[in-house]
Amino acid sequence: MSNFAFNNPAFQKQDPRNVATYPGASGGQPGMQGAQAASLQHGAMDAAANAQLEGMYSSPSAGSLETDRMSVEDTVWKTAGLFAILLVTAAVGWVWSLGGLSLDPRVGVSMLPMIIGALGGFVLAMVITFTSRKKVRPALIFAYAALEGLFVGGISAFFEVIYPGIVVQATLATLAVVGVTLALFASGKIRASKKATKVFMIAMVGYLVFSVLNLILMWTGVNQNAFGLRSVEIMGIPLGLIIGVLVVIMAAYSLVLDFDQIQQGVRNGAPRKYGWVGGFGIMVTVVWLYVEILRIIAIARGSN
């Protein structure tokens, strides 16, 4: 029979006691009646098997809830939820920093939300990064999103008072970079590679050393420029603009790594809870990208 439901060995073995009931066996009329009964029985089995298969094909495929496995759709929803938390607390950080909704440059900007968000977010990021291999704690990731929102709201308010309209510019630029990177990754035109990842890691270490050195020089008063070493001009171009463009490229590649990790997790059948880790990784990269673009625009407008 062509129906694969009957490929079971149980349907391949013949029982000598039932041979007489099949057509061509001896036994005359009783054999014919048995053949008719067997034919009806097989017809009923075919119909039942076909109905079962049709039901299986027409039913919706099992999702991440049924399989408890990581999926792209589930990870997207988790990521969207984390960004929703970030946006809510970013609004809180914005209002808190300004002491209201005023954007009057004469209004003092409180740095407290930015500091709380930056320090708290950094500590939680380290905890989540080094403990998620053993256990994923969504509550910690929610808390991280809330703290990152305070930081984003605080730093956005600070720059908006000095450079009106900069937040809208940085937000649109960030969305453009994320959208283009996602589209290129989805089309298969860009992929993470071992060689590119090695270069990325070397560049990250170099950028980290530069950032720490620049911070020390600014704190100690050795360099009193608004952006420290980033304000130094090379052939009339602020160093911050050159480094900023390179960092945006690095952040875009970091997004590619995030997307690739999520894809690998889905392909390997990782538990559904790791969708939170994927969302966490994307959030870290997007916030980093936004802050870098914010700084690039501020340096460009400041040099004018």
Disulfide bonds with the S-S distance in Angstrom:
none
